[in-house]
């Protein structure tokens, strides 16, 4: 009978995964690519996260199938808790990037390989990678009980206009993260319903994501706020000016030119950066 290890991440502790007692003789950073890839699928917790992180550091495209296998090995685990091995694999896939990583993450979500809090991590990776999750998969996730999953599902919705009504409903979400993510996605779609919340965020919690999202739905008040951000917030000035430059309104270009004239001169620290 094969030696087995209790699943520490599932609700009842009744699901099990093969126990792996072997580990690479060398630290992950000292393994060559082939040895690193070979060790990933069956790695235990003690080394699995380090191996995945090293594959991410190297941007090792050849490790993508091994990272998918590591995720699959813990399929169905972690209803209530993060599964560290899956998290490490998903973060590595997001760091490696590319179409194949996006397909692997989308597959892991669609097939239920990741669950619970780890599903939120997977959706975040899918949003980063631009994974092709269908509206049919995302729609129930937009109404998920976990607000982190709802927020990441909003980010994944991208240009899926079939989800616009679902996203509009999320503008009233009780969790601010979800409402913000829905507004940003709707703004990118050009939906004016997002403008009031995006305006409020520009005033109180401006960010690059909010600035980029407001551009397609910007009105006069948005333009004025973008100009103010460009003049007074050095960390966001470039994003605000880029947004103004990209808006096909003469008023936006006037405000951008004025903001450039009124920006304070760069400091020594700015030049050093």
C-alpha positions in Angstrom: 0.0 0.0 0.0 1.4 3.4 -1.0 2.4 5.7 1.9 -0.1 8.6 2.0 -0.3 12.0 3.6 -3.5 13.6 4.9 -4.7 16.7 3.1 -4.1 19.5 5.5 -6.0 22.0 3.3 -9.4 20.3 2.7 -12.4 20.7 4.9 -12.7 17.2 6.3 -9.1 16.0 6.0 -10.3 12.9 4.1 -8.7 13.6 0.8 -5.1 12.4 0.4 -2.2 13.0 -1.9 0.8 10.8 -2.5 3.5 11.4 0.1 6.8 12.3 -1.5 9.8 11.8 0.8 12.4 12.4 -1.8 13.8 15.8 -2.5 16.6 17.3 -4.8 20.1 16.9 -3.4 20.9 20.5 -4.3 19.0 23.7 -3.5 16.7 24.8 -6.3 19.0 27.6 -7.4 21.8 25.1 -8.0 19.8 22.7 -10.2 20.1 22.8 -13.9 17.0 23.4 -15.9 16.3 19.7 -16.6 16.7 18.7 -13.0 14.6 21.6 -11.8 11.7 20.7 -14.2 11.9 17.0 -13.3 11.7 17.7 -9.6 8.6 20.0 -9.7 5.6 17.7 -10.3 6.3 15.4 -7.3 7.9 17.9 -4.9 6.7 18.0 -1.3 5.9 21.2 0.6 9.4 21.6 1.9 10.8 22.1 -1.6 7.9 22.6 -4.0 7.5 26.3 -3.5 11.2 26.9 -3.8 11.3 24.9 -7.1 8.4 26.8 -8.5 9.8 30.2 -7.5 13.1 29.3 -9.1 11.3 28.4 -12.4 9.6 31.8 -12.2 12.9 33.5 -11.6 14.4 31.9 -14.7 11.2 32.5 -16.7 11.5 28.9 -17.6 8.9 28.2 -20.3 9.8 24.5 -20.5 8.6 24.2 -16.8 5.0 25.1 -17.7 3.8 21.4 -18.0 5.6 20.5 -14.8 3.9 23.5 -13.0 0.5 22.4 -14.4 1.2 18.8 -13.1 2.0 20.2 -9.6 -1.3 22.1 -9.6 -3.2 19.0 -10.8 -1.6 16.9 -8.0 -3.5 18.9 -5.5 -6.8 19.0 -7.5 -9.8 19.5 -5.2 -7.7 20.4 -2.1 -8.0 23.6 -0.1 -11.7 24.4 0.1 -11.0 26.8 3.0 -7.3 27.3 3.0 -4.6 28.2 0.4 -2.7 25.3 -1.0 0.9 26.6 -1.0 2.1 24.3 -3.8 -0.6 25.5 -6.1 -0.1 29.1 -5.2 3.6 28.8 -6.0 2.8 27.1 -9.3 0.3 29.8 -10.3 2.6 32.6 -9.3 5.3 31.0 -11.4 3.0 30.7 -14.4 2.1 34.4 -14.1 5.7 35.3 -13.9 6.7 33.2 -16.9 3.9 34.6 -18.9 2.8 33.8 -22.5 -0.1 32.1 -24.1 0.7 28.6 -22.8 0.8 29.8 -19.2 -2.5 31.6 -19.7 -4.1 28.4 -21.1 -2.8 26.3 -18.2 -4.3 28.7 -15.6 -7.6 28.9 -17.5 -7.7 25.2 -17.7 -7.0 24.8 -14.0 -10.0 27.2 -13.2 -12.4 25.6 -15.7 -11.7 22.1 -14.5 -12.0 22.9 -10.8 -8.4 22.0 -10.1 -8.2 25.0 -7.8 -10.7 25.8 -5.2 -11.4 28.2 -2.3 -8.9 30.9 -1.6 -6.5 29.4 -4.1 -9.2 30.0 -6.8 -8.8 33.8 -6.1 -5.0 33.4 -6.7 -5.7 31.5 -10.0 -8.1 34.2 -11.2 -5.5 36.9 -10.4 -3.0 35.0 -12.4 -5.5 34.7 -15.3 -6.2 38.4 -15.2 -2.4 39.1 -15.3 -2.0 36.7 -18.2 -5.1 37.6 -20.1 -6.4 34.1 -19.8 -9.3 33.2 -22.1 -12.0 32.4 -19.5 -15.4 32.2 -21.0 -18.4 34.2 -19.8 -20.1 31.0 -18.8 -17.2 30.3 -16.4 -16.9 33.8 -15.1 -20.6 34.6 -14.5 -21.1 32.4 -11.4 -17.7 33.6 -10.1 -18.9 37.2 -10.2 -21.5 36.2 -7.6 -19.3 34.0 -5.5 -19.5 34.2 -1.7 -15.8 35.0 -1.4 -15.3 38.7 -2.2 -11.7 38.1 -3.3 -13.0 35.7 -6.0 -15.6 38.2 -7.1 -13.0 40.9 -7.4 -10.6 38.8 -9.4 -13.5 37.6 -11.6 -14.3 41.2 -12.4 -10.7 41.7 -13.5 -10.8 38.7 -15.7 -14.0 39.8 -17.5 -11.9 42.1 -19.7 -13.7 42.8 -23.0 -16.4 40.2 -22.5 -19.4 42.4 -23.2 -21.8 39.6 -22.4 -20.9 40.2 -18.8 -21.5 43.9 -18.8 -24.9 43.6 -16.9 -23.3 41.3 -14.3 -20.5 43.8 -13.8 -22.9 46.7 -13.5 -24.6 44.8 -10.6 -21.2 44.5 -8.9 -20.8 48.3 -8.8 -23.1 48.1 -5.8 -21.2 45.2 -4.2 -20.8 45.5 -0.4 -17.1 44.9 -0.8 -15.2 47.9 -2.0 -12.6 45.8 -3.8 -15.2 44.2 -5.9 -16.9 47.5 -6.8 -13.6 49.0 -7.7 -12.6 46.0 -10.0 -16.0 46.1 -11.6 -15.8 49.8 -12.3 -12.3 49.5 -13.8 -13.4 46.7 -16.1 -16.6 48.5 -17.2 -14.6 51.7 -17.8 -12.2 49.8 -20.1 -15.3 48.6 -21.9 -16.5 52.2 -22.3 -19.5 51.8 -20.2 -20.7 55.1 -18.7 -22.2 53.3 -15.7 -18.7 53.1 -14.2 -18.0 56.8 -14.4 -19.5 57.9 -11.0 -17.5 55.4 -9.1 -14.3 56.0 -11.1 -14.7 59.7 -10.4 -15.0 59.1 -6.7 -11.9 56.9 -6.9 -10.0 59.5 -8.8 -10.7 62.0 -6.0 -10.0 59.7 -3.0 -8.0 56.7 -4.1 -6.4 57.3 -7.5 -4.3 54.6 -9.0 -2.8 53.7 -12.4 -5.7 51.1 -12.9 -8.3 53.7 -12.1 -6.7 56.3 -14.4 -6.5 53.9 -17.3 -10.1 52.8 -16.8 -11.6 56.3 -16.7 -10.0 57.3 -20.0 -12.7 55.7 -22.3 -15.6 57.3 -20.3 -14.0 60.6 -19.3 -16.1 63.7 -19.2 -15.0 67.3 -18.4 -14.9 66.5 -14.6 -12.6 63.5 -15.3 -10.3 65.6 -17.4 -9.9 68.2 -14.7 -9.2 65.6 -12.1 -6.6 63.9 -14.4 -4.9 67.3 -14.9 -4.8 67.8 -11.1 -3.3 64.4 -10.6 -0.7 65.1 -13.3 0.3 68.3 -11.5 0.3 67.2 -7.9 1.0 63.5 -7.7 4.4 62.7 -9.1 4.0 58.9 -8.8 0.8 59.0 -11.0 1.7 62.0 -13.2 2.9 59.9 -16.2 -0.2 57.7 -16.1 -2.4 60.8 -16.0 -0.6 62.5 -18.8 -0.7 59.4 -20.9 -4.5 59.1 -20.3 -5.0 62.8 -21.3 -2.9 62.4 -24.4 -5.0 59.3 -25.4 -8.4 61.0 -25.1 -9.6 62.4 -28.4 -10.9 65.7 -27.0 -9.1 69.0 -27.6 -9.8 70.0 -24.0 -7.8 66.9 -22.8 -4.8 68.1 -24.8 -5.1 71.6 -23.4 -5.2 70.3 -19.9 -2.2 68.0 -20.5 -0.1 70.8 -21.9 -1.0 73.0 -18.9 -0.2 70.2 -16.5 3.2 69.7 -18.1 4.0 73.4 -17.8 3.0 73.4 -14.1 4.7 70.2 -13.0 7.5 70.9 -10.5 11.0 70.3 -11.8 12.5 66.8 -11.1 14.4 66.4 -7.9 17.8 64.7 -7.6 16.0 61.6 -6.3 13.8 61.6 -9.4 16.8 61.8 -11.7 18.5 59.0 -9.8 15.4 56.8 -10.3 
